[in-house]
Amino acid sequence: MDMLADIVVALVALLHIYILVLEMFLWDKPAGLRAFRMTAEKAGATKVLAANQGLYNGFLAAGLLWGLALGADGTAVKLFFLGCVFVAGVYGGATAYRKIFYIQALPAAIAFALVWLTG
């Protein structure tokens, strides 16, 4: 069960690395426009804000990877960063797009429960 928890945490971290890439580097490219359902004009006007969001997603991923690197001693770190991901996903789902809840908050909640049960 520890291995399953770590795999799910790693998947959440990888998701946030992907979001970092979308927001920081692909925001105004076809992949970013499709992912966030935006026009080129809106993407151009919000590019700097998106890059900032991407950086924060990178910090979430870094925290999760740090928790994984600590092994058994990383439980509290993983729980903290998964909690941050969950809150961000709930807020994004409530204020931006409902699907953010399912893409971000739900996987974080599952990972949190697995880490909690094995920690």
Residue frames as qw, qx, qy, qz and C-alpha x, y, z in Angstrom:
[[0.000, 0.886, 0.463, 0.000, 0.00, 0.00, 0.00],
 [0.328, -0.726, 0.122, 0.592, 2.95, 2.36, 0.63],
 [0.356, -0.065, 0.616, 0.700, 4.07, 1.84, -2.95],
 [0.136, 0.658, 0.670, 0.315, 0.57, 2.61, -4.28],
 [0.182, -0.905, -0.248, 0.295, 0.43, 5.81, -2.22],
 [0.356, -0.556, 0.340, 0.670, 3.82, 6.91, -3.55],
 [0.323, 0.231, 0.702, 0.591, 2.81, 6.14, -7.13],
 [0.038, 0.822, 0.550, 0.144, -0.34, 8.26, -6.81],
 [0.284, -0.839, -0.007, 0.464, 1.66, 11.09, -5.19],
 [0.395, -0.262, 0.533, 0.701, 4.16, 10.89, -8.06],
 [0.240, 0.511, 0.697, 0.443, 1.30, 11.05, -10.58],
 [0.092, -0.929, -0.337, 0.127, -0.07, 14.18, -8.90],
 [0.369, -0.660, 0.258, 0.602, 3.44, 15.70, -9.03],
 [0.373, 0.053, 0.667, 0.643, 3.76, 14.82, -12.73],
 [0.132, 0.769, 0.600, 0.177, 0.35, 16.38, -13.40],
 [0.175, -0.931, -0.112, 0.301, 1.56, 19.61, -11.85],
 [0.401, -0.382, 0.487, 0.675, 4.75, 19.56, -13.88],
 [0.289, 0.417, 0.713, 0.484, 2.53, 19.19, -16.97],
 [0.026, -0.908, -0.416, 0.031, 0.38, 22.12, -15.80],
 [0.358, -0.706, 0.178, 0.584, 3.57, 24.14, -15.26],
 [0.370, -0.044, 0.629, 0.682, 4.61, 23.48, -18.86],
 [0.152, 0.668, 0.663, 0.303, 1.14, 24.36, -20.19],
 [0.151, -0.933, -0.294, 0.142, 0.91, 27.59, -18.21],
 [0.374, -0.724, 0.238, 0.528, 4.51, 28.80, -18.50],
 [0.258, -0.342, 0.655, 0.623, 5.48, 27.73, -22.00],
 [0.105, 0.247, 0.846, 0.461, 2.41, 26.66, -23.99],
 [0.146, 0.524, 0.530, -0.650, -0.21, 29.14, -22.77],
 [0.391, 0.661, -0.032, -0.640, -0.51, 30.95, -26.11],
 [0.077, 0.289, -0.859, -0.416, 0.34, 27.93, -28.27],
 [0.613, -0.090, -0.535, -0.574, -2.25, 25.54, -29.75],
 [0.528, -0.172, -0.807, 0.202, -1.91, 23.03, -26.87],
 [0.115, -0.185, -0.518, 0.827, -2.45, 25.73, -24.26],
 [0.375, 0.025, -0.154, -0.914, -5.30, 27.34, -26.14],
 [0.626, -0.146, -0.678, -0.356, -7.06, 23.96, -26.38],
 [0.446, -0.164, -0.772, 0.422, -6.39, 22.97, -22.77],
 [0.083, -0.343, -0.468, 0.810, -7.73, 26.22, -21.36],
 [0.225, 0.676, 0.680, 0.175, -10.34, 26.93, -24.06],
 [0.126, -0.759, -0.074, 0.635, -9.06, 30.41, -24.84],
 [0.573, 0.806, 0.103, 0.111, -8.66, 32.67, -27.81],
 [0.696, 0.216, -0.091, 0.678, -5.20, 33.79, -28.89],
 [0.008, -0.702, 0.013, -0.712, -6.11, 37.34, -27.87],
 [0.684, -0.672, 0.006, -0.283, -7.09, 36.37, -24.33],
 [0.920, -0.160, -0.059, 0.352, -4.02, 34.16, -23.99],
 [0.502, 0.461, -0.076, 0.728, -1.77, 37.00, -25.09],
 [0.235, -0.727, 0.044, -0.643, -3.34, 39.35, -22.55],
 [0.770, -0.566, 0.135, -0.261, -2.98, 36.85, -19.68],
 [0.820, 0.335, -0.408, 0.218, 0.34, 35.21, -20.55],
 [0.162, 0.506, -0.574, 0.624, 2.30, 36.76, -17.66],
 [0.633, -0.340, 0.339, -0.607, -0.39, 35.80, -15.14],
 [0.972, 0.075, -0.137, -0.173, -0.45, 32.25, -16.48],
 [0.609, 0.438, -0.539, 0.383, 3.32, 31.95, -16.17],
 [0.206, -0.467, 0.542, -0.668, 3.02, 32.97, -12.52],
 [0.863, -0.141, 0.164, -0.456, 0.35, 30.30, -11.98],
 [0.885, 0.301, -0.351, 0.048, 2.60, 27.77, -13.68],
 [0.260, 0.515, -0.626, 0.525, 5.44, 28.60, -11.33],
 [0.537, -0.338, 0.465, -0.617, 3.19, 27.94, -8.34],
 [0.962, 0.077, -0.042, -0.258, 2.18, 24.59, -9.82],
 [0.658, 0.458, -0.524, 0.287, 5.89, 23.82, -10.13],
 [0.124, -0.481, 0.617, -0.610, 6.35, 24.55, -6.43],
 [0.828, -0.153, 0.244, -0.482, 3.54, 22.11, -5.62],
 [0.921, 0.283, -0.266, 0.004, 5.23, 19.44, -7.73],
 [0.363, 0.547, -0.593, 0.465, 8.60, 20.16, -6.11],
 [0.448, -0.420, 0.508, -0.604, 7.08, 19.79, -2.65],
 [0.947, 0.002, 0.095, -0.308, 5.51, 16.45, -3.54],
 [0.799, 0.418, -0.382, 0.200, 8.77, 15.20, -5.04],
 [0.023, 0.575, -0.593, 0.563, 10.62, 16.39, -1.93],
 [0.721, -0.285, 0.379, -0.506, 8.20, 14.39, 0.23],
 [0.971, 0.199, -0.100, -0.084, 8.77, 11.32, -1.92],
 [0.536, 0.572, -0.502, 0.365, 12.56, 11.77, -1.71],
 [0.278, -0.544, 0.559, -0.561, 12.36, 11.78, 2.10],
 [0.406, -0.015, -0.913, -0.020, 10.88, 8.29, 2.06],
 [0.445, -0.529, -0.717, 0.090, 9.11, 7.31, 5.26],
 [0.298, -0.414, -0.319, 0.799, 10.11, 10.62, 6.83],
 [0.003, 0.031, 0.334, 0.942, 8.26, 12.54, 4.11],
 [0.064, -0.541, -0.837, -0.045, 4.70, 11.74, 5.16],
 [0.076, -0.740, -0.369, 0.557, 4.00, 15.17, 6.67],
 [0.055, -0.416, 0.375, 0.827, 5.53, 16.94, 3.67],
 [0.026, -0.187, -0.839, -0.510, 3.42, 14.90, 1.24],
 [0.080, -0.652, -0.738, 0.152, 0.26, 15.53, 3.25],
 [0.082, -0.653, -0.120, 0.744, 0.94, 19.27, 3.41],
 [0.038, 0.308, -0.513, -0.800, 1.51, 19.65, -0.33],
 [0.060, -0.325, -0.890, -0.315, -1.38, 17.35, -1.22],
 [0.061, -0.693, -0.583, 0.419, -3.58, 19.51, 1.00],
 [0.016, -0.555, 0.156, 0.817, -2.38, 22.59, -0.90],
 [0.044, 0.020, -0.776, -0.629, -3.15, 20.91, -4.23],
 [0.050, -0.512, -0.858, 0.016, -6.59, 19.92, -2.97],
 [0.019, -0.714, -0.344, 0.609, -7.46, 23.46, -1.83],
 [0.015, 0.415, -0.418, -0.808, -6.19, 24.91, -5.12],
 [0.046, -0.141, -0.883, -0.445, -8.28, 22.39, -7.05],
 [0.028, -0.637, -0.734, 0.232, -11.42, 23.11, -5.06],
 [0.005, -0.681, -0.083, 0.728, -10.95, 26.86, -5.51],
 [0.023, 0.274, -0.622, -0.733, -10.22, 26.50, -9.22],
 [0.023, -0.319, -0.918, -0.234, -13.22, 24.23, -9.66],
 [0.028, -0.709, -0.601, 0.368, -15.47, 26.71, -7.90],
 [0.002, -0.779, -0.022, 0.627, -14.19, 29.86, -9.58],
 [0.071, 0.498, -0.590, -0.632, -12.81, 28.93, -13.01],
 [0.622, 0.149, -0.612, -0.465, -13.80, 25.56, -14.50],
 [0.839, -0.315, 0.212, -0.390, -15.65, 22.78, -12.73],
 [0.941, 0.221, -0.244, 0.079, -13.41, 20.17, -14.36],
 [0.203, 0.645, -0.566, 0.472, -10.44, 21.53, -12.36],
 [0.661, -0.423, 0.424, -0.452, -11.97, 19.85, -9.33],
 [0.982, 0.074, 0.139, -0.103, -11.84, 16.47, -11.05],
 [0.722, 0.564, -0.268, 0.299, -8.42, 17.00, -12.63],
 [0.233, 0.568, -0.497, 0.613, -6.64, 18.50, -9.63],
 [0.454, -0.453, 0.428, -0.637, -8.55, 18.20, -6.35],
 [0.946, -0.085, 0.002, -0.312, -9.89, 14.65, -6.69],
 [0.823, 0.282, -0.411, 0.272, -6.50, 13.01, -7.44],
 [0.106, 0.515, -0.524, 0.670, -4.97, 14.99, -4.56],
 [0.673, -0.359, 0.266, -0.589, -7.71, 13.78, -2.21],
 [0.980, 0.051, -0.176, -0.078, -7.15, 10.18, -3.26],
 [0.607, 0.412, -0.476, 0.486, -3.39, 10.53, -2.79],
 [0.221, -0.533, 0.422, -0.699, -3.93, 12.24, 0.58],
 [0.864, -0.262, 0.115, -0.415, -6.14, 9.38, 1.78],
 [0.930, 0.185, -0.282, 0.149, -3.60, 6.77, 0.65],
 [0.368, 0.487, -0.491, 0.622, -0.69, 8.58, 2.30],
 [0.466, -0.484, 0.317, -0.670, -2.72, 9.12, 5.47],
 [0.950, -0.154, -0.008, -0.273, -3.69, 5.44, 5.66],
 [0.896, 0.194, -0.263, 0.301, -0.13, 4.22, 5.12],
 [0.219, 0.632, -0.374, 0.642, 1.66, 6.92, 7.14]]
